[in-house]
Amino acid sequence: MAPMTRARWVVDVGLAALVAGIGLLEIWLPMESVMGEGSPVVSTVGVLAFAVLLSLRRARPWVALGAFLVWPVLGFAQGSLQLLFFGQLVPVAVLVYSLARHAPNRLRWVAAVCGIVFVSVADLFVPLLQTPNELIFHWGVITLSYLLGHALRVSSDRVAAEAVRAHEAESRSRERAQRAISEERARIARELHDIVAHSVGVIVVQAGAAEQVVEEDPEFARRALGTIRSTGSGALTEMRRLVAMLRDTEVEHDLSPQPGIAALPDLVEAARGAGLQVDLEVSGDPPSLPAGLDLTAYRIVQEALTNVRRHSEATRAQVAMDFGPGALEIRVSDAGPRRDGEGEPGHGLLGMRERAALFGGQVETDAGERGFTVRAVLPLERV
């Protein structure tokens, strides 16, 4: 049960005061709905006592159940009571509805039993309530009040359960996505580490060679220094990206250069060997790219082709690379429908987006009626 706030208290007390006010008007005007020869004073006490307990219908539902005893106790004590529509039947209906709607599960059924007992006692001991019309009317009011409260309770419980399930599913999805991003960033960091390590190795070798021939062959030493400068500049750029990554130092990797755009024909041949016909089209003037950017372009194509094999029924795919003045556009598309019965999707697109974002680029996807397209744009960094 939700905790009682000031607003809830105001609503409950206000409702109880409204019910009591109408009941008192019914007694003292008096209205035509008043039946019987009972004492107006005793009826007033009953209306006020019922209203006080009714105001606790959500804050103290067990205490509010005592309202069902107000009129039977007064009836047995006085012997004769006024029969009120607005002062008795309406408050009882409100109480039955409220307990069915807001009370804890076990108490809801207790409230239903109390309502049945209350009406049954009234039917047994009050002759005016034993006519068919009266029986149908007051039993119908009490039954509808309980059913309405119960239906709204069930509906709100279902909505709350669905909200909880949706929140849990969203949390699990977010956790999986974060985990996939972390794993992909670690993989990117390892690859950049290998690139930097290879570049440093080249620098060391070139510096050693230049040192040995600096007096005998100054021209060779000059070329070696130029190689050291360009290699060191590229390594420094990759190092700036690497410092933001978390690398698993327990995993060992070789220090050989990672694949790049030049290895795309081999990647295409491997895909063809796996049964996927791939058409590779390269337009523009391919410049010399930094190793990290070169590797990123290769990995995006590789992951896009992997997604085609895993998630599409296509037998052919197109890979287009367009080297523009300031950006490289990569487009990988297929014309096959998505496979039915696919399990939970992987995180290949997340990995592609992470790689592209590392170099200031972006990855977009387009899922048409037939086929899927991955488009990546990478700003060119020339060396």
N, C-alpha and C positions, 0 to 999 in steps of 0.2 A: 504494500500500500504506500502510495506517495506521501511524503511528509507534508504536514499541514503548514501552509504558508499563511501570512496575514490575509492575502486575497481570498484564500479558501475559507478562512474563518469568517470573513465579512459576508461571503456568499451564503454560507450555511446559516449564520445567525440571521441574516437578512431574510432568507427564505422562511425560517422558522417564525420570525416576527410577522411576515406577511400572512402565513397560514393562521397564526394566532389572531391577527387583526381581523381577518375575514370571519373566523369562527366567532369572535366576540360580537361582531356586527350582526351575525346571524342570530345570536342569542338575544341581544338587547334591542334590536329594532322593533319587533322580531320579524324574521322572514317566514315565508310560507313553507320553506323546507323543514322547519322545526316540527317534530312530531313528539307526542308523549306529554305527560304532565309533570315531569321532573322539575327540580329546582334550578332556576337560572344561575344561582350562586354556585351550586355544586358543578354545574356544567362549565362555568367559567373557570373554576379550579382545575377541572379536567383538561380544558383547552390549553391553559397556561402550562400545566405540568407536562402535557404531551409535547408542547412546543419547545420547552427547555430540553427535553430528551432528544427531540428531533434535531436540534442544533448540533448534537454530538454525533450525528449519523455517519460522518466520515472520520472525525477525530477519535471518538471512542465508540465504535460500533457495538461492542458488547454491552456498554452502558445504555446505548440507544434502544437495545432490545427491550429494556424495561418499559418503554412506552406502550408496548402491547398489554401491559398489566394495568395501566392507568384506569381505563374505562371499566374492565371487569371488577377491579377492587372497589371503585366508587359505586358501581351497580350493586354489588353485594352489601356494601356498607349502608347505602341509602334505600335500597329496595326499588327505587324508581328513578330513571334518568330520562332526560330529554334525548331524543334521537336527532342527530345533526348530520347534515350532508357536508357542509363546508367545515364544520368543527370536529367531525369524527371520521367520516369515510374518506374525505380528501387527504387529511394528514396521514391516515393509515396507508393509503395508496402511495403517497409520497415516500413514506418510510420503507414500504416493501420495495418500491423501485430503487431507492437509494442504496439499500443494503444489497440488493441483487446486482447493482451496478458497481458499487465501490468496496463492499466488504471483502475480507479475505475469503479464500475458497470455501473453507469449512463453514464459516459463518453465513455464507450465502444460503446454504441449505438449511441451516438453523432458522434463518429469517423466513424462508419459505414455509417451514413447518409452523413457526409462530403465527404467521399470517393465516394459515389454514385453521389453526386452533382458535385464533381470535374470532374469525368469521363463524366457525362452527358453534362456539359458545354463544355468540350473539343470536344465531338462528335458534338455538335450543331454549334460550331463556327470555327472548323478547318476542312476544306474539306478533307485533307489528311487522317484524322482518320475515315472517314465515309465509307470506303470500308468494305465489309463483313469480309475479313481476319483481318483487323485492329480491327474491333469491337469485333470479337470473341477473338482475342489475348489479348487486353488490359483489356477487361471485365473479361476474365478468370484469368489473373494475379491478378487483384485486389480482385476478389472473393475468389480465393484460398488463398491469403495472409490473408484475414480476417478469413476465416474458420480455417486455420491452427493456427493462434493466439488464436482464440476462443476455439478451441479444447484443446490446451495446457493449457489454463487458466482453463477450466473446470476440466481437469485432475489434475492439481496441487491443485485446491481448494478441490477436493475430497480427495486427499492424505493428505492435511493439516487437513481436517475435521476428517478423519480416525485416524490420529495421535493424534488429540485432544481427540477424544473419547477413544482411547486406553490409553492415559495418565490418563484421568479421571477414567476409569475403574480400572487401576492399582492403582491409588491413593485410590479409594474406597475400593479395595481389601486389600491394605496395612493397611488402617485405621481399617477395620473389623478385620484383623489378629492381629493388635496391641491391639485393644479393647479386643479381645478374650484372648490374652496372659495376659493382665492386669487382666481381671476377673479371669482367672485360677490361676494366681500368688496370687491374693487376697484370693482365696479359699484355696490354699495350705497353705498360711500364717495362715489362721484361723484354719486349721486342725493342723498345727504344734503348734500353740498357745495352742490348747486344749491338745495336747500331753504333752507339757511342763508344763501346769497347772496341769494336772493329776500327772505328775512325782513329781512336787513340793508338791502336796498334800500327796503323798506317803511318801516323805521325812519327812514332818512335823509329820505325824502319827507315823512313825518309830522312829523318834527322841523323841517324847513324850513318847512312850512306853519304849524306852531304858532308858530314864531319870528316870522313875518310878521304874525300877527293876535293875538298875545298881549295887546296893549293894547286893540285894537278889539273883539275877540270872545273874552273869557276862557273862555266855555263851549266853544267850538270847540277852543281850545287844551287845555282839560281833557280833552276826548274824544280828542284826538290823543295826549296824554301817556298816556292809558289804553291806547290801541292800541299805543303804543311799548312800554309795560310788558309787555303780554301777548305781543306779537310777540317782544320781546327775551327773555322767559322761555322761550318755545318754541325760539327760536334757540339759546339757551344749552344747553338740553337736547340738542338735536340735535348741537351742537358737541362735547359730552362724548362722544357716541357716535362722532363723526367722527374725533376725535384717535386712536382705536385702529385706524383704517383706513389703508391705504396707497392713495393716490390717484395715478393716472397723470396728471401735470401736462401731458403733451404732447397729450392728447386734449382737444379743445375741445367745450364743450357750451353750449347757451343757458341763460339764467337764468330761464326761465319755470317756473312751479310745476309739479311732477310731478302725475300723475293720482292720484285717491283714490277713496274709496267712491262719491262722487257720479258718477264716470265709469263705474261698472259697467254701467248700461244701455247705454251706447255699446259697451262691450266685449261684452256679450251680443248686441247687434245685429250686431257684426262677426263673431261666431262663427256666428250664424245665416246670415249672408251666405256663410260658408264651407261651409255644408251641415250644421252641427251645431245641432240644436234645443236651446236652453238655456232652462230654467225658473228664474227668479230669485225667491227668496222672502226677504224681510227681515222679521224679527220683533224686537220690543223697541223701545226708544226710542233711536235713533241719536244719540249725543252729539257734541259738537264735539271732534274728535280732533287731536292733534299731527300736523303734516304728515308726519313720518317714519312714525308708526304708520298713518296713513291710507294712505300709499303702500305700506307693507308688506302691508296687507290686500288692496289692489288687486292687487299683484304675485302674491300667493299664488293668488288666483282666476285671474288671467291664466295663470300657469304650469300650474295644474291643468287648465284647459280646453285648453291647448296639448298637454299629455300625453294627454288624451282623443283629440284629433284625430290625434296621432302614433302612439299605441300601442294604440288600441282600435278595434274595428269598430262601436262604438256610434254610433247616429245621434241620440241624445238624452242630455242631461246635466242634472243638477239642482244648482243653487247655492243654498245656504241660509246666511243670515247671522243669527245670534241675538245681539242685544245684551243681555247679562245685567247684573246689578248691578255686577260688577267685572271682567267679561271678555267678549270678543267671540269667539264660536265660529263658525268657517267650515267648511262641509261641502260638498265638491264630489264628486259620485258619478255613475257611469254604469252601465248594465246590459248592456254589450256585452262579448264575449270578447276576450281579447288577440289581437293580430294574429300570425299565423304568419310565420316567416322574418324576425323582427325582428333587426336588427343589434345592435351593442353598445349598451346603454342609455345615455341621456344622464344629465345631472347636475341635472335640474330639481328633484328632491326634495332634493338637497343644498342647492341655493339657497334653497328654501323653508324648510328647517330653519335655515339660517344667518340668514335674515331674522327668523324667529320668535324665535330664541335671542337676537338683538340686543335685543329688547324684553322678554325674560324669558318668552317663550311657547314652545310646542312644536308639532310637527307629527307626526301619526300617519297610517299608511296601513293599509288593510284590503283585501287581494286575495281576494275570494270566488270561488266557482266561476263566477259570471257577474257581471262588473263589478269596479270598483275605486273605492275611496273615499279621499279625502284629507280629514283632519280637522285643523284648526288652532285652537289656543286662544291668544288674545293678551290679556294683562292690559290693561285700559283705563286710559289716562292722559288725563284730562279737562283741557281748557284753559279 
